[in-house]
Amino acid sequence: MPGMNSGLSPDDPTLVAAFRSALLHQGTIAFIAVIFLWLVWATARTWRLTTPSTTPGIRGAGTANHAEVTAETGKADAGKADAGKADAGKADAAESGRGGLGEARGRWLLRIGFGVLWILDGILQAQPKMAAGLPSLVIEPTAASSPAWVQHLVNWGGTIWSYHPIQAGAASVWIQVGIGAWLIVGGRGRWSRLAGAASVGWGLVVWVFGESFGGIFAPGLSWLTGAPGGVLFYVAAGALTALPEGAWRSPRLGRLVLAGFGIFFIAMAVLQAWPGRGFWQGTVHGRPGSLTHMVQSMASTSQPHFLSALLSSFSSFVAGNGFAVNLVVVIVLAVLGAIFLTARPRLVRYAVWFGIVFCLADWVLVQDFGFLGGVGTDPNSMIPMALLFSAGYLALTPPPQEAVGANATAARAGWGQRLRALRPRTLGGMVASASARSVAAVAAVAVIVLGAAPMASAAADRSADPILALAIEGGSTSLDLPAPGFSLTNQDGQAVSLASLHGKVVLMTFLDPVCTTDCPIIAQEFKQTGELLGGKDKDVELVAVVANPTYRSTTFTQAFDRQEGLATVPNWLYLTGSLSQLGAVWRQYGVTVQNLPAGAMSAHNDLAVVIDGSGNIREEVAADPGPGSTSTKSSFSVLLTQYARQALGRS
């Protein structure tokens, strides 16, 4: 999966520092946006309460009645203030309840429970290793065992992340925190349902690209280890939250949810019992069985000692009693499924409590809480699953509700009224009468947009972030020194000097024409740089100087150009000369070339130099390509392009 892995360490200090800086910067913007919204709301409310009354009768009153008018005006203002408070109270009441009806218990559980989970996921996404490590350490291992079409699809998403790790990592944090906050503060009504829809949309993105469809197309699928993907339960919860509230007033929704879980549990029991999948044996030919291997791998995760000791003990128990453990799992899943299908409240209640305990046991002993080790992105499947079937039971047994009040039958405003509401005075009144929940929901949406905007920009940008190149090289050196002159021969045998390139920006490096490691990668980076420069390409010369004392003739430079597809690049110059000429250039530019035995490529340091149109060195970059992955090659090209454009601006 070529685009998935940048090849950089997840602990790289440059990437970690950039990730933290991005989170701090965006967090500051989010804080300012929230404060701004609250100030606008508070100002609108104050303006509404203090706007003077303009009653014609009062204007026309004489001085004899001045005291009476003043008294009446005071009463009117006081009444207006009370009315404003009453309006705000009505707005809050309308947001929290419709005509005296309280929020359904099951819906409240999903909204608050999954709101907390989304915020937890966002916090986990802010771990230092996430920016550089998520594609290679989390996404790629799951996708690698899936069919080719799944790998291809997931690789597309992973490539976007590995090309833009800082933007993608920070965006994931704020999107998930924003969705969680939106669910919690949304209460009821339209804002709350929209929060559920947002949870569905982002959950599907994470399920497809982050979990490779929950691993349902990979071998070894098991309910114990998280099938069909924990985020799929977030999607289901979001869809239920987005339903009209009337759907929660009837036991029918609870029966449907429990029936779905009943079928799911029975299917998982059949899958768990299927012969030949390795779950019935604790060990197979002296090697750990499927479940034993899973527990052992979780025990090796970085975590507190008492947890790793608990998991090690359980893995030893499973290794010696694999058949019995799997039999218990199969029976429990089948029985839970059968009881849920009956939809009998009394039976379901006991099944729900037992299911919660069983899920918690699996969450601790098999899934190891799901988020330990520094790259855990969520608590896996057991907690969201337990929340979902518990909400199904609550929907099955709704308490008696009060009669629907007048607010529930109020007519909805037409389009004409909505357009008139956009007038400044009316709009100010709408803002002032908005509830605190509505304002908080808008603030949560602003946080989501803060994350989604840079992620959308990154997805549209096919070039990698230059931070990857800077992480490999540890930065660059800005200079303002005259570039040492040279007079050499290009690949076509024509004389070229630095003076002949005056007026153009020169990107220069040193390449061995028989090299098979770094030099071909650097050549491709220079080629991509020319493509990125576009119309400014004619003002930039891409120059390489031979870095091999033995293989330095134009025959070798021409062969290298053909090999790397550089022969047709119009502004590409591969310069060579006599050994004394080359030696002088190497010394002047700080390049050390070691001559190795015949038949071998030379050893030299990798360097790129940016020379402006006036002949001054502006940047010196260590050009070691590092892992040479698709993302790092693109990153170096972007970095060189930026330096070239800066030099063009100075010329």
Secondary structure as GFF3:
##gff-version 3
##sequence-region A 1 651
A	DSSP	alpha_helix	13	50	.	.	.	ID=ss1
A	DSSP	alpha_helix	56	59	.	.	.	ID=ss2
A	DSSP	three_ten_helix	63	65	.	.	.	ID=ss3
A	DSSP	alpha_helix	66	96	.	.	.	ID=ss4
A	DSSP	alpha_helix	105	125	.	.	.	ID=ss5
A	DSSP	alpha_helix	130	133	.	.	.	ID=ss6
A	DSSP	pi_helix	134	139	.	.	.	ID=ss7
A	DSSP	alpha_helix	140	144	.	.	.	ID=ss8
A	DSSP	alpha_helix	148	163	.	.	.	ID=ss9
A	DSSP	alpha_helix	165	186	.	.	.	ID=ss10
A	DSSP	alpha_helix	190	205	.	.	.	ID=ss11
A	DSSP	pi_helix	206	210	.	.	.	ID=ss12
A	DSSP	three_ten_helix	213	215	.	.	.	ID=ss13
A	DSSP	alpha_helix	230	241	.	.	.	ID=ss14
A	DSSP	three_ten_helix	245	249	.	.	.	ID=ss15
A	DSSP	alpha_helix	251	273	.	.	.	ID=ss16
A	DSSP	beta_strand	283	284	.	.	.	ID=ss17
A	DSSP	beta_strand	287	288	.	.	.	ID=ss18
A	DSSP	alpha_helix	290	299	.	.	.	ID=ss19
A	DSSP	alpha_helix	305	320	.	.	.	ID=ss20
A	DSSP	alpha_helix	322	342	.	.	.	ID=ss21
A	DSSP	alpha_helix	345	365	.	.	.	ID=ss22
A	DSSP	alpha_helix	382	396	.	.	.	ID=ss23
A	DSSP	three_ten_helix	406	409	.	.	.	ID=ss24
A	DSSP	alpha_helix	415	420	.	.	.	ID=ss25
A	DSSP	alpha_helix	424	433	.	.	.	ID=ss26
A	DSSP	alpha_helix	436	460	.	.	.	ID=ss27
A	DSSP	alpha_helix	467	473	.	.	.	ID=ss28
A	DSSP	beta_strand	477	482	.	.	.	ID=ss29
A	DSSP	beta_strand	487	489	.	.	.	ID=ss30
A	DSSP	beta_strand	495	497	.	.	.	ID=ss31
A	DSSP	three_ten_helix	499	501	.	.	.	ID=ss32
A	DSSP	beta_strand	505	511	.	.	.	ID=ss33
A	DSSP	alpha_helix	518	533	.	.	.	ID=ss34
A	DSSP	three_ten_helix	534	539	.	.	.	ID=ss35
A	DSSP	beta_strand	540	546	.	.	.	ID=ss36
A	DSSP	alpha_helix	554	563	.	.	.	ID=ss37
A	DSSP	beta_strand	572	575	.	.	.	ID=ss38
A	DSSP	alpha_helix	579	588	.	.	.	ID=ss39
A	DSSP	beta_strand	593	594	.	.	.	ID=ss40
A	DSSP	beta_strand	603	604	.	.	.	ID=ss41
A	DSSP	beta_strand	607	611	.	.	.	ID=ss42
A	DSSP	beta_strand	616	622	.	.	.	ID=ss43
A	DSSP	alpha_helix	630	650	.	.	.	ID=ss44
###
